Amino acid sequence: MGFSTGRWEGDSLILDTSIFNGQNWFDRTGNYHSDRLKLTETLTLQTPSVIHYEVTIDDPEVFTRPWPISMPLYRRMEPTT
């Protein structure tokens, strides 16, 4: 829902996203963003089943400073029904 560009830095994929179309929000409570929102996401494969995900949310109209988040993303291993 924005314009994204990507590049590789070593083993990490870096995604920069801006120019959002206004059709998105942060969460179900309706937290908003301005037209100056920029996301910088980093995805790094740690194991065949784990990606380390980091994102920095930068919106100087809404937040007093950039907001970083980091978490592992795990592949589902159980059978699906």
PDB file with SEQRES, HELIX, SHEET and CRYST1 records, atoms N, CA, C and O in Angstrom:
SEQRES   1 A   81  MET GLY PHE SER THR GLY ARG TRP GLU GLY ASP SER LEU          
SEQRES   2 A   81  ILE LEU ASP THR SER ILE PHE ASN GLY GLN ASN TRP PHE          
SEQRES   3 A   81  ASP ARG THR GLY ASN TYR HIS SER ASP ARG LEU LYS LEU          
SEQRES   4 A   81  THR GLU THR LEU THR LEU GLN THR PRO SER VAL ILE HIS          
SEQRES   5 A   81  TYR GLU VAL THR ILE ASP ASP PRO GLU VAL PHE THR ARG          
SEQRES   6 A   81  PRO TRP PRO ILE SER MET PRO LEU TYR ARG ARG MET GLU          
SEQRES   7 A   81  PRO THR THR                                                  
SHEET    1 AA1 5 PHE A   3  GLU A   9  0                                        
SHEET    2 AA1 5 SER A  12  SER A  18 -1                                        
SHEET    3 AA1 5 LYS A  38  THR A  47 -1                                        
SHEET    4 AA1 5 VAL A  50  ASP A  58 -1                                        
SHEET    5 AA1 5 TRP A  67  TYR A  74 -1                                        
CRYST1    1.000    1.000    1.000  90.00  90.00  90.00 P 1           1          
ATOM      1  N   MET A   1       0.818  -1.187   0.000  1.00  0.00           N  
ATOM      2  CA  MET A   1       0.000   0.000   0.000  1.00  0.00           C  
ATOM      3  C   MET A   1       0.861   1.249   0.000  1.00  0.00           C  
ATOM      4  O   MET A   1       0.427   2.331   0.395  1.00  0.00           O  
ATOM      5  N   GLY A   2       2.109   1.066  -0.461  1.00  0.00           N  
ATOM      6  CA  GLY A   2       3.040   2.162  -0.602  1.00  0.00           C  
ATOM      7  C   GLY A   2       4.023   1.836  -1.701  1.00  0.00           C  
ATOM      8  O   GLY A   2       3.899   0.802  -2.358  1.00  0.00           O  
ATOM      9  N   PHE A   3       4.992   2.698  -1.909  1.00  0.00           N  
ATOM     10  CA  PHE A   3       6.012   2.488  -2.928  1.00  0.00           C  
ATOM     11  C   PHE A   3       7.246   1.930  -2.242  1.00  0.00           C  
ATOM     12  O   PHE A   3       7.831   2.578  -1.374  1.00  0.00           O  
ATOM     13  N   SER A   4       7.643   0.711  -2.638  1.00  0.00           N  
ATOM     14  CA  SER A   4       8.766   0.029  -1.989  1.00  0.00           C  
ATOM     15  C   SER A   4       9.922  -0.158  -2.956  1.00  0.00           C  
ATOM     16  O   SER A   4       9.729  -0.439  -4.139  1.00  0.00           O  
ATOM     17  N   THR A   5      11.122   0.003  -2.429  1.00  0.00           N  
ATOM     18  CA  THR A   5      12.339  -0.352  -3.158  1.00  0.00           C  
ATOM     19  C   THR A   5      13.133  -1.281  -2.266  1.00  0.00           C  
ATOM     20  O   THR A   5      13.072  -1.180  -1.040  1.00  0.00           O  
ATOM     21  N   GLY A   6      13.877  -2.185  -2.881  1.00  0.00           N  
ATOM     22  CA  GLY A   6      14.650  -3.145  -2.116  1.00  0.00           C  
ATOM     23  C   GLY A   6      16.082  -3.223  -2.607  1.00  0.00           C  
ATOM     24  O   GLY A   6      16.386  -2.922  -3.761  1.00  0.00           O  
ATOM     25  N   ARG A   7      16.947  -3.635  -1.702  1.00  0.00           N  
ATOM     26  CA  ARG A   7      18.346  -3.828  -2.044  1.00  0.00           C  
ATOM     27  C   ARG A   7      18.934  -4.870  -1.087  1.00  0.00           C  
ATOM     28  O   ARG A   7      18.421  -5.086   0.011  1.00  0.00           O  
ATOM     29  N   TRP A   8      19.995  -5.492  -1.521  1.00  0.00           N  
ATOM     30  CA  TRP A   8      20.692  -6.452  -0.673  1.00  0.00           C  
ATOM     31  C   TRP A   8      21.879  -5.773  -0.010  1.00  0.00           C  
ATOM     32  O   TRP A   8      22.630  -5.052  -0.668  1.00  0.00           O  
ATOM     33  N   GLU A   9      22.053  -5.997   1.277  1.00  0.00           N  
ATOM     34  CA  GLU A   9      23.247  -5.614   2.016  1.00  0.00           C  
ATOM     35  C   GLU A   9      23.762  -6.880   2.671  1.00  0.00           C  
ATOM     36  O   GLU A   9      23.261  -7.293   3.717  1.00  0.00           O  
ATOM     37  N   GLY A  10      24.749  -7.487   2.068  1.00  0.00           N  
ATOM     38  CA  GLY A  10      25.239  -8.778   2.544  1.00  0.00           C  
ATOM     39  C   GLY A  10      24.141  -9.818   2.423  1.00  0.00           C  
ATOM     40  O   GLY A  10      23.600 -10.027   1.337  1.00  0.00           O  
ATOM     41  N   ASP A  11      23.806 -10.470   3.525  1.00  0.00           N  
ATOM     42  CA  ASP A  11      22.765 -11.508   3.538  1.00  0.00           C  
ATOM     43  C   ASP A  11      21.386 -10.952   3.894  1.00  0.00           C  
ATOM     44  O   ASP A  11      20.448 -11.725   4.089  1.00  0.00           O  
ATOM     45  N   SER A  12      21.244  -9.637   3.981  1.00  0.00           N  
ATOM     46  CA  SER A  12      19.977  -9.033   4.398  1.00  0.00           C  
ATOM     47  C   SER A  12      19.305  -8.311   3.244  1.00  0.00           C  
ATOM     48  O   SER A  12      19.958  -7.617   2.465  1.00  0.00           O  
ATOM     49  N   LEU A  13      17.990  -8.483   3.143  1.00  0.00           N  
ATOM     50  CA  LEU A  13      17.177  -7.735   2.191  1.00  0.00           C  
ATOM     51  C   LEU A  13      16.637  -6.508   2.921  1.00  0.00           C  
ATOM     52  O   LEU A  13      15.985  -6.639   3.958  1.00  0.00           O  
ATOM     53  N   ILE A  14      16.905  -5.322   2.387  1.00  0.00           N  
ATOM     54  CA  ILE A  14      16.456  -4.066   2.975  1.00  0.00           C  
ATOM     55  C   ILE A  14      15.339  -3.510   2.098  1.00  0.00           C  
ATOM     56  O   ILE A  14      15.520  -3.360   0.890  1.00  0.00           O  
ATOM     57  N   LEU A  15      14.195  -3.205   2.689  1.00  0.00           N  
ATOM     58  CA  LEU A  15      13.056  -2.638   1.970  1.00  0.00           C  
ATOM     59  C   LEU A  15      12.754  -1.256   2.541  1.00  0.00           C  
ATOM     60  O   LEU A  15      12.574  -1.102   3.749  1.00  0.00           O  
ATOM     61  N   ASP A  16      12.701  -0.261   1.674  1.00  0.00           N  
ATOM     62  CA  ASP A  16      12.311   1.094   2.052  1.00  0.00           C  
ATOM     63  C   ASP A  16      10.958   1.370   1.428  1.00  0.00           C  
ATOM     64  O   ASP A  16      10.794   1.230   0.216  1.00  0.00           O  
ATOM     65  N   THR A  17       9.983   1.762   2.239  1.00  0.00           N  
ATOM     66  CA  THR A  17       8.628   2.005   1.747  1.00  0.00           C  
ATOM     67  C   THR A  17       8.160   3.382   2.189  1.00  0.00           C  
ATOM     68  O   THR A  17       8.303   3.758   3.352  1.00  0.00           O  
ATOM     69  N   SER A  18       7.598   4.130   1.244  1.00  0.00           N  
ATOM     70  CA  SER A  18       7.025   5.449   1.516  1.00  0.00           C  
ATOM     71  C   SER A  18       5.907   5.680   0.506  1.00  0.00           C  
ATOM     72  O   SER A  18       5.521   4.755  -0.209  1.00  0.00           O  
ATOM     73  N   ILE A  19       5.396   6.869   0.439  1.00  0.00           N  
ATOM     74  CA  ILE A  19       4.317   7.253  -0.489  1.00  0.00           C  
ATOM     75  C   ILE A  19       3.133   6.280  -0.355  1.00  0.00           C  
ATOM     76  O   ILE A  19       2.715   5.662  -1.333  1.00  0.00           O  
ATOM     77  N   PHE A  20       2.608   6.156   0.856  1.00  0.00           N  
ATOM     78  CA  PHE A  20       1.484   5.261   1.127  1.00  0.00           C  
ATOM     79  C   PHE A  20       0.198   5.834   0.543  1.00  0.00           C  
ATOM     80  O   PHE A  20       0.043   7.049   0.421  1.00  0.00           O  
ATOM     81  N   ASN A  21      -0.724   4.939   0.185  1.00  0.00           N  
ATOM     82  CA  ASN A  21      -1.950   5.355  -0.507  1.00  0.00           C  
ATOM     83  C   ASN A  21      -3.100   5.728   0.430  1.00  0.00           C  
ATOM     84  O   ASN A  21      -4.194   6.037  -0.042  1.00  0.00           O  
ATOM     85  N   GLY A  22      -2.879   5.705   1.734  1.00  0.00           N  
ATOM     86  CA  GLY A  22      -3.930   6.076   2.678  1.00  0.00           C  
ATOM     87  C   GLY A  22      -4.918   4.963   2.990  1.00  0.00           C  
ATOM     88  O   GLY A  22      -5.864   5.183   3.746  1.00  0.00           O  
ATOM     89  N   GLN A  23      -4.725   3.782   2.432  1.00  0.00           N  
ATOM     90  CA  GLN A  23      -5.630   2.657   2.654  1.00  0.00           C  
ATOM     91  C   GLN A  23      -5.153   1.742   3.783  1.00  0.00           C  
ATOM     92  O   GLN A  23      -5.703   0.655   3.959  1.00  0.00           O  
ATOM     93  N   ASN A  24      -4.162   2.149   4.537  1.00  0.00           N  
ATOM     94  CA  ASN A  24      -3.602   1.282   5.572  1.00  0.00           C  
ATOM     95  C   ASN A  24      -3.652   1.976   6.928  1.00  0.00           C  
ATOM     96  O   ASN A  24      -3.878   3.183   7.017  1.00  0.00           O  
ATOM     97  N   TRP A  25      -3.435   1.187   7.984  1.00  0.00           N  
ATOM     98  CA  TRP A  25      -3.357   1.697   9.344  1.00  0.00           C  
ATOM     99  C   TRP A  25      -2.416   0.780  10.111  1.00  0.00           C  
ATOM    100  O   TRP A  25      -2.046  -0.284   9.615  1.00  0.00           O  
ATOM    101  N   PHE A  26      -2.028   1.182  11.313  1.00  0.00           N  
ATOM    102  CA  PHE A  26      -1.066   0.398  12.092  1.00  0.00           C  
ATOM    103  C   PHE A  26      -1.688  -0.799  12.786  1.00  0.00           C  
ATOM    104  O   PHE A  26      -1.057  -1.852  12.881  1.00  0.00           O  
ATOM    105  N   ASP A  27      -2.909  -0.657  13.270  1.00  0.00           N  
ATOM    106  CA  ASP A  27      -3.512  -1.738  14.040  1.00  0.00           C  
ATOM    107  C   ASP A  27      -5.026  -1.597  14.035  1.00  0.00           C  
ATOM    108  O   ASP A  27      -5.573  -0.664  13.447  1.00  0.00           O  
ATOM    109  N   ARG A  28      -5.685  -2.518  14.687  1.00  0.00           N  
ATOM    110  CA  ARG A  28      -7.153  -2.534  14.692  1.00  0.00           C  
ATOM    111  C   ARG A  28      -7.779  -1.396  15.488  1.00  0.00           C  
ATOM    112  O   ARG A  28      -8.968  -1.116  15.336  1.00  0.00           O  
ATOM    113  N   THR A  29      -6.992  -0.737  16.337  1.00  0.00           N  
ATOM    114  CA  THR A  29      -7.540   0.380  17.105  1.00  0.00           C  
ATOM    115  C   THR A  29      -7.554   1.668  16.300  1.00  0.00           C  
ATOM    116  O   THR A  29      -8.074   2.683  16.763  1.00  0.00           O  
ATOM    117  N   GLY A  30      -6.987   1.639  15.094  1.00  0.00           N  
ATOM    118  CA  GLY A  30      -7.061   2.793  14.214  1.00  0.00           C  
ATOM    119  C   GLY A  30      -5.936   3.794  14.361  1.00  0.00           C  
ATOM    120  O   GLY A  30      -6.071   4.937  13.923  1.00  0.00           O  
ATOM    121  N   ASN A  31      -4.821   3.394  14.972  1.00  0.00           N  
ATOM    122  CA  ASN A  31      -3.690   4.311  15.040  1.00  0.00           C  
ATOM    123  C   ASN A  31      -3.289   4.728  13.630  1.00  0.00           C  
ATOM    124  O   ASN A  31      -3.206   3.897  12.726  1.00  0.00           O  
ATOM    125  N   TYR A  32      -3.047   5.984  13.459  1.00  0.00           N  
ATOM    126  CA  TYR A  32      -2.893   6.565  12.128  1.00  0.00           C  
ATOM    127  C   TYR A  32      -1.437   6.940  11.846  1.00  0.00           C  
ATOM    128  O   TYR A  32      -0.564   6.821  12.705  1.00  0.00           O  
ATOM    129  N   HIS A  33      -1.211   7.392  10.627  1.00  0.00           N  
ATOM    130  CA  HIS A  33       0.091   7.907  10.217  1.00  0.00           C  
ATOM    131  C   HIS A  33      -0.149   9.104   9.307  1.00  0.00           C  
ATOM    132  O   HIS A  33      -1.257   9.329   8.820  1.00  0.00           O  
ATOM    133  N   SER A  34       0.914   9.861   9.092  1.00  0.00           N  
ATOM    134  CA  SER A  34       0.813  11.010   8.189  1.00  0.00           C  
ATOM    135  C   SER A  34       1.347  10.630   6.810  1.00  0.00           C  
ATOM    136  O   SER A  34       1.752   9.489   6.585  1.00  0.00           O  
ATOM    137  N   ASP A  35       1.345  11.577   5.906  1.00  0.00           N  
ATOM    138  CA  ASP A  35       1.883  11.311   4.563  1.00  0.00           C  
ATOM    139  C   ASP A  35       3.410  11.320   4.554  1.00  0.00           C  
ATOM    140  O   ASP A  35       4.018  11.144   3.499  1.00  0.00           O  
ATOM    141  N   ARG A  36       4.038  11.522   5.715  1.00  0.00           N  
ATOM    142  CA  ARG A  36       5.495  11.474   5.822  1.00  0.00           C  
ATOM    143  C   ARG A  36       6.006  10.135   6.353  1.00  0.00           C  
ATOM    144  O   ARG A  36       7.198   9.998   6.631  1.00  0.00           O  
ATOM    145  N   LEU A  37       5.120   9.146   6.498  1.00  0.00           N  
ATOM    146  CA  LEU A  37       5.506   7.834   6.998  1.00  0.00           C  
ATOM    147  C   LEU A  37       6.545   7.194   6.087  1.00  0.00           C  
ATOM    148  O   LEU A  37       6.428   7.233   4.862  1.00  0.00           O  
ATOM    149  N   LYS A  38       7.569   6.600   6.713  1.00  0.00           N  
ATOM    150  CA  LYS A  38       8.566   5.817   5.996  1.00  0.00           C  
ATOM    151  C   LYS A  38       8.873   4.579   6.818  1.00  0.00           C  
ATOM    152  O   LYS A  38       9.095   4.672   8.025  1.00  0.00           O  
ATOM    153  N   LEU A  39       8.886   3.424   6.173  1.00  0.00           N  
ATOM    154  CA  LEU A  39       9.268   2.168   6.814  1.00  0.00           C  
ATOM    155  C   LEU A  39      10.585   1.694   6.223  1.00  0.00           C  
ATOM    156  O   LEU A  39      10.782   1.743   5.009  1.00  0.00           O  
ATOM    157  N   THR A  40      11.486   1.235   7.084  1.00  0.00           N  
ATOM    158  CA  THR A  40      12.709   0.577   6.637  1.00  0.00           C  
ATOM    159  C   THR A  40      12.711  -0.805   7.270  1.00  0.00           C  
ATOM    160  O   THR A  40      12.834  -0.942   8.487  1.00  0.00           O  
ATOM    161  N   GLU A  41      12.574  -1.832   6.428  1.00  0.00           N  
ATOM    162  CA  GLU A  41      12.488  -3.213   6.896  1.00  0.00           C  
ATOM    163  C   GLU A  41      13.756  -3.956   6.519  1.00  0.00           C  
ATOM    164  O   GLU A  41      14.308  -3.756   5.437  1.00  0.00           O  
ATOM    165  N   THR A  42      14.217  -4.820   7.425  1.00  0.00           N  
ATOM    166  CA  THR A  42      15.379  -5.667   7.172  1.00  0.00           C  
ATOM    167  C   THR A  42      14.982  -7.106   7.438  1.00  0.00           C  
ATOM    168  O   THR A  42      14.481  -7.430   8.515  1.00  0.00           O  
ATOM    169  N   LEU A  43      15.207  -7.973   6.451  1.00  0.00           N  
ATOM    170  CA  LEU A  43      14.910  -9.400   6.591  1.00  0.00           C  
ATOM    171  C   LEU A  43      16.215 -10.165   6.385  1.00  0.00           C  
ATOM    172  O   LEU A  43      16.876 -10.036   5.355  1.00  0.00           O  
ATOM    173  N   THR A  44      16.572 -10.972   7.401  1.00  0.00           N  
ATOM    174  CA  THR A  44      17.814 -11.734   7.358  1.00  0.00           C  
ATOM    175  C   THR A  44      17.502 -13.187   7.682  1.00  0.00           C  
ATOM    176  O   THR A  44      16.940 -13.483   8.737  1.00  0.00           O  
ATOM    177  N   LEU A  45      17.863 -14.095   6.779  1.00  0.00           N  
ATOM    178  CA  LEU A  45      17.652 -15.523   7.009  1.00  0.00           C  
ATOM    179  C   LEU A  45      18.655 -16.003   8.052  1.00  0.00           C  
ATOM    180  O   LEU A  45      19.865 -15.912   7.844  1.00  0.00           O  
ATOM    181  N   GLN A  46      18.146 -16.518   9.185  1.00  0.00           N  
ATOM    182  CA  GLN A  46      19.017 -17.021  10.245  1.00  0.00           C  
ATOM    183  C   GLN A  46      19.223 -18.521  10.138  1.00  0.00           C  
ATOM    184  O   GLN A  46      20.335 -19.018  10.314  1.00  0.00           O  
ATOM    185  N   THR A  47      18.147 -19.240   9.849  1.00  0.00           N  
ATOM    186  CA  THR A  47      18.196 -20.684   9.601  1.00  0.00           C  
ATOM    187  C   THR A  47      17.191 -20.940   8.486  1.00  0.00           C  
ATOM    188  O   THR A  47      16.454 -20.023   8.120  1.00  0.00           O  
ATOM    189  N   PRO A  48      17.130 -22.145   7.932  1.00  0.00           N  
ATOM    190  CA  PRO A  48      16.117 -22.410   6.912  1.00  0.00           C  
ATOM    191  C   PRO A  48      14.677 -22.200   7.388  1.00  0.00           C  
ATOM    192  O   PRO A  48      13.764 -22.107   6.568  1.00  0.00           O  
ATOM    193  N   SER A  49      14.468 -22.123   8.707  1.00  0.00           N  
ATOM    194  CA  SER A  49      13.116 -21.965   9.244  1.00  0.00           C  
ATOM    195  C   SER A  49      12.896 -20.654   9.998  1.00  0.00           C  
ATOM    196  O   SER A  49      11.807 -20.432  10.527  1.00  0.00           O  
ATOM    197  N   VAL A  50      13.906 -19.780  10.059  1.00  0.00           N  
ATOM    198  CA  VAL A  50      13.785 -18.553  10.844  1.00  0.00           C  
ATOM    199  C   VAL A  50      14.325 -17.362  10.053  1.00  0.00           C  
ATOM    200  O   VAL A  50      15.448 -17.392   9.548  1.00  0.00           O  
ATOM    201  N   ILE A  51      13.506 -16.314   9.955  1.00  0.00           N  
ATOM    202  CA  ILE A  51      13.933 -15.036   9.390  1.00  0.00           C  
ATOM    203  C   ILE A  51      13.917 -14.023  10.527  1.00  0.00           C  
ATOM    204  O   ILE A  51      12.936 -13.920  11.264  1.00  0.00           O  
ATOM    205  N   HIS A  52      15.004 -13.280  10.664  1.00  0.00           N  
ATOM    206  CA  HIS A  52      15.027 -12.176  11.633  1.00  0.00           C  
ATOM    207  C   HIS A  52      14.459 -10.952  10.923  1.00  0.00           C  
ATOM    208  O   HIS A  52      14.961 -10.549   9.874  1.00  0.00           O  
ATOM    209  N   TYR A  53      13.414 -10.363  11.495  1.00  0.00           N  
ATOM    210  CA  TYR A  53      12.705  -9.224  10.899  1.00  0.00           C  
ATOM    211  C   TYR A  53      12.897  -7.993  11.773  1.00  0.00           C  
ATOM    212  O   TYR A  53      12.685  -8.040  12.985  1.00  0.00           O  
ATOM    213  N   GLU A  54      13.297  -6.904  11.156  1.00  0.00           N  
ATOM    214  CA  GLU A  54      13.408  -5.617  11.841  1.00  0.00           C  
ATOM    215  C   GLU A  54      12.696  -4.577  10.997  1.00  0.00           C  
ATOM    216  O   GLU A  54      12.751  -4.622   9.768  1.00  0.00           O  
ATOM    217  N   VAL A  55      12.034  -3.650  11.650  1.00  0.00           N  
ATOM    218  CA  VAL A  55      11.424  -2.530  10.937  1.00  0.00           C  
ATOM    219  C   VAL A  55      11.606  -1.281  11.796  1.00  0.00           C  
ATOM    220  O   VAL A  55      11.478  -1.322  13.020  1.00  0.00           O  
ATOM    221  N   THR A  56      11.905  -0.181  11.129  1.00  0.00           N  
ATOM    222  CA  THR A  56      11.923   1.117  11.782  1.00  0.00           C  
ATOM    223  C   THR A  56      10.812   1.946  11.158  1.00  0.00           C  
ATOM    224  O   THR A  56      10.787   2.170   9.948  1.00  0.00           O  
ATOM    225  N   ILE A  57       9.898   2.395  12.001  1.00  0.00           N  
ATOM    226  CA  ILE A  57       8.765   3.223  11.583  1.00  0.00           C  
ATOM    227  C   ILE A  57       9.148   4.661  11.866  1.00  0.00           C  
ATOM    228  O   ILE A  57       9.405   5.031  13.011  1.00  0.00           O  
ATOM    229  N   ASP A  58       9.185   5.467  10.825  1.00  0.00           N  
ATOM    230  CA  ASP A  58       9.588   6.862  10.978  1.00  0.00           C  
ATOM    231  C   ASP A  58       8.490   7.755  10.405  1.00  0.00           C  
ATOM    232  O   ASP A  58       8.221   7.744   9.204  1.00  0.00           O  
ATOM    233  N   ASP A  59       7.869   8.519  11.283  1.00  0.00           N  
ATOM    234  CA  ASP A  59       6.831   9.469  10.877  1.00  0.00           C  
ATOM    235  C   ASP A  59       6.910  10.674  11.812  1.00  0.00           C  
ATOM    236  O   ASP A  59       6.281  10.678  12.870  1.00  0.00           O  
ATOM    237  N   PRO A  60       7.679  11.700  11.430  1.00  0.00           N  
ATOM    238  CA  PRO A  60       7.883  12.832  12.322  1.00  0.00           C  
ATOM    239  C   PRO A  60       6.631  13.645  12.617  1.00  0.00           C  
ATOM    240  O   PRO A  60       6.641  14.471  13.530  1.00  0.00           O  
ATOM    241  N   GLU A  61       5.554  13.431  11.868  1.00  0.00           N  
ATOM    242  CA  GLU A  61       4.294  14.124  12.153  1.00  0.00           C  
ATOM    243  C   GLU A  61       3.500  13.445  13.265  1.00  0.00           C  
ATOM    244  O   GLU A  61       2.637  14.070  13.882  1.00  0.00           O  
ATOM    245  N   VAL A  62       3.791  12.153  13.524  1.00  0.00           N  
ATOM    246  CA  VAL A  62       3.019  11.369  14.492  1.00  0.00           C  
ATOM    247  C   VAL A  62       3.859  10.957  15.697  1.00  0.00           C  
ATOM    248  O   VAL A  62       3.371  10.985  16.827  1.00  0.00           O  
ATOM    249  N   PHE A  63       5.114  10.574  15.472  1.00  0.00           N  
ATOM    250  CA  PHE A  63       5.985  10.075  16.540  1.00  0.00           C  
ATOM    251  C   PHE A  63       7.101  11.067  16.828  1.00  0.00           C  
ATOM    252  O   PHE A  63       7.546  11.791  15.937  1.00  0.00           O  
ATOM    253  N   THR A  64       7.552  11.096  18.079  1.00  0.00           N  
ATOM    254  CA  THR A  64       8.628  12.014  18.462  1.00  0.00           C  
ATOM    255  C   THR A  64      10.006  11.528  18.025  1.00  0.00           C  
ATOM    256  O   THR A  64      10.952  12.313  17.964  1.00  0.00           O  
ATOM    257  N   ARG A  65      10.120  10.247  17.724  1.00  0.00           N  
ATOM    258  CA  ARG A  65      11.379   9.689  17.225  1.00  0.00           C  
ATOM    259  C   ARG A  65      11.058   8.409  16.454  1.00  0.00           C  
ATOM    260  O   ARG A  65       9.961   7.872  16.600  1.00  0.00           O  
ATOM    261  N   PRO A  66      11.997   7.903  15.630  1.00  0.00           N  
ATOM    262  CA  PRO A  66      11.750   6.634  14.921  1.00  0.00           C  
ATOM    263  C   PRO A  66      11.484   5.510  15.914  1.00  0.00           C  
ATOM    264  O   PRO A  66      12.034   5.479  17.015  1.00  0.00           O  
ATOM    265  N   TRP A  67      10.621   4.588  15.489  1.00  0.00           N  
ATOM    266  CA  TRP A  67      10.140   3.510  16.344  1.00  0.00           C  
ATOM    267  C   TRP A  67      10.632   2.180  15.776  1.00  0.00           C  
ATOM    268  O   TRP A  67      10.094   1.717  14.769  1.00  0.00           O  
ATOM    269  N   PRO A  68      11.652   1.541  16.399  1.00  0.00           N  
ATOM    270  CA  PRO A  68      12.163   0.263  15.892  1.00  0.00           C  
ATOM    271  C   PRO A  68      11.435  -0.935  16.515  1.00  0.00           C  
ATOM    272  O   PRO A  68      11.042  -0.909  17.682  1.00  0.00           O  
ATOM    273  N   ILE A  69      11.271  -1.973  15.707  1.00  0.00           N  
ATOM    274  CA  ILE A  69      10.681  -3.241  16.154  1.00  0.00           C  
ATOM    275  C   ILE A  69      11.566  -4.356  15.600  1.00  0.00           C  
ATOM    276  O   ILE A  69      12.089  -4.244  14.491  1.00  0.00           O  
ATOM    277  N   SER A  70      11.731  -5.427  16.369  1.00  0.00           N  
ATOM    278  CA  SER A  70      12.547  -6.549  15.924  1.00  0.00           C  
ATOM    279  C   SER A  70      11.938  -7.839  16.453  1.00  0.00           C  
ATOM    280  O   SER A  70      11.522  -7.904  17.610  1.00  0.00           O  
ATOM    281  N   MET A  71      11.883  -8.871  15.607  1.00  0.00           N  
ATOM    282  CA  MET A  71      11.319 -10.151  16.041  1.00  0.00           C  
ATOM    283  C   MET A  71      11.730 -11.264  15.073  1.00  0.00           C  
ATOM    284  O   MET A  71      12.025 -11.000  13.907  1.00  0.00           O  
ATOM    285  N   PRO A  72      11.747 -12.497  15.554  1.00  0.00           N  
ATOM    286  CA  PRO A  72      11.957 -13.620  14.644  1.00  0.00           C  
ATOM    287  C   PRO A  72      10.628 -14.009  13.987  1.00  0.00           C  
ATOM    288  O   PRO A  72       9.566 -13.921  14.604  1.00  0.00           O  
ATOM    289  N   LEU A  73      10.707 -14.431  12.755  1.00  0.00           N  
ATOM    290  CA  LEU A  73       9.551 -14.987  12.040  1.00  0.00           C  
ATOM    291  C   LEU A  73       9.854 -16.455  11.782  1.00  0.00           C  
ATOM    292  O   LEU A  73      10.866 -16.790  11.166  1.00  0.00           O  
ATOM    293  N   TYR A  74       8.965 -17.337  12.261  1.00  0.00           N  
ATOM    294  CA  TYR A  74       9.189 -18.779  12.173  1.00  0.00           C  
ATOM    295  C   TYR A  74       8.324 -19.408  11.100  1.00  0.00           C  
ATOM    296  O   TYR A  74       7.160 -19.042  10.935  1.00  0.00           O  
ATOM    297  N   ARG A  75       8.892 -20.350  10.377  1.00  0.00           N  
ATOM    298  CA  ARG A  75       8.124 -21.130   9.398  1.00  0.00           C  
ATOM    299  C   ARG A  75       7.227 -22.099  10.157  1.00  0.00           C  
ATOM    300  O   ARG A  75       7.645 -22.729  11.128  1.00  0.00           O  
ATOM    301  N   ARG A  76       5.986 -22.203   9.695  1.00  0.00           N  
ATOM    302  CA  ARG A  76       5.074 -23.198  10.296  1.00  0.00           C  
ATOM    303  C   ARG A  76       5.520 -24.586   9.851  1.00  0.00           C  
ATOM    304  O   ARG A  76       5.722 -24.835   8.663  1.00  0.00           O  
ATOM    305  N   MET A  77       5.667 -25.469  10.802  1.00  0.00           N  
ATOM    306  CA  MET A  77       6.175 -26.812  10.514  1.00  0.00           C  
ATOM    307  C   MET A  77       5.097 -27.882  10.640  1.00  0.00           C  
ATOM    308  O   MET A  77       5.266 -28.995  10.142  1.00  0.00           O  
ATOM    309  N   GLU A  78       3.978 -27.549  11.309  1.00  0.00           N  
ATOM    310  CA  GLU A  78       2.939 -28.567  11.483  1.00  0.00           C  
ATOM    311  C   GLU A  78       2.129 -28.689  10.204  1.00  0.00           C  
ATOM    312  O   GLU A  78       2.045 -27.734   9.431  1.00  0.00           O  
ATOM    313  N   PRO A  79       1.538 -29.841   9.973  1.00  0.00           N  
ATOM    314  CA  PRO A  79       0.705 -29.992   8.772  1.00  0.00           C  
ATOM    315  C   PRO A  79      -0.530 -29.088   8.856  1.00  0.00           C  
ATOM    316  O   PRO A  79      -1.076 -28.871   9.938  1.00  0.00           O  
ATOM    317  N   THR A  80      -0.954 -28.578   7.734  1.00  0.00           N  
ATOM    318  CA  THR A  80      -2.154 -27.759   7.704  1.00  0.00           C  
ATOM    319  C   THR A  80      -3.359 -28.602   7.336  1.00  0.00           C  
ATOM    320  O   THR A  80      -3.218 -29.646   6.700  1.00  0.00           O  
ATOM    321  N   THR A  81      -4.553 -28.154   7.735  1.00  0.00           N  
ATOM    322  CA  THR A  81      -5.753 -28.918   7.422  1.00  0.00           C  
ATOM    323  C   THR A  81      -6.667 -28.083   6.543  1.00  0.00           C  
ATOM    324  O   THR A  81      -7.743 -28.541   6.159  1.00  0.00           O  
TER     325      THR A  81                                                      
END                                                                             
